[in-house]
Amino acid sequence: MAREVCVTLLTKFITGYLAARRIGVDHRGRVRAATALVARGEFSIIIAGLGASNEPRIEPFAAVYVLMLAVVCPLLTRAAK
């Protein structure tokens, strides 16, 4: 579980950082944009809902994943300021 959270944190951070760089945002703004993007977990909830009928263990996994990101990401965003 922790490995999956770390991988998605990193990939979402990189995506947000590169997207902000592409439109010309300075380094500090890129970090803020990247940390704000990391907190988004709606996609996981959708996937969990779709997969719950086939694999009942997916739904609790996605719930814990989204909860972890909901706690960690605002702290990252605040630290980025």
Secondary structure, 3 states (H helix, E strand, C coil): CHHHHHHHHHHHHHHHHHHHHHCCCCHHHHHHHHHHHHCCCHHHHHHHHHHCCCCCCHHHHHHHHHHHHHHHHHHHHHHHC
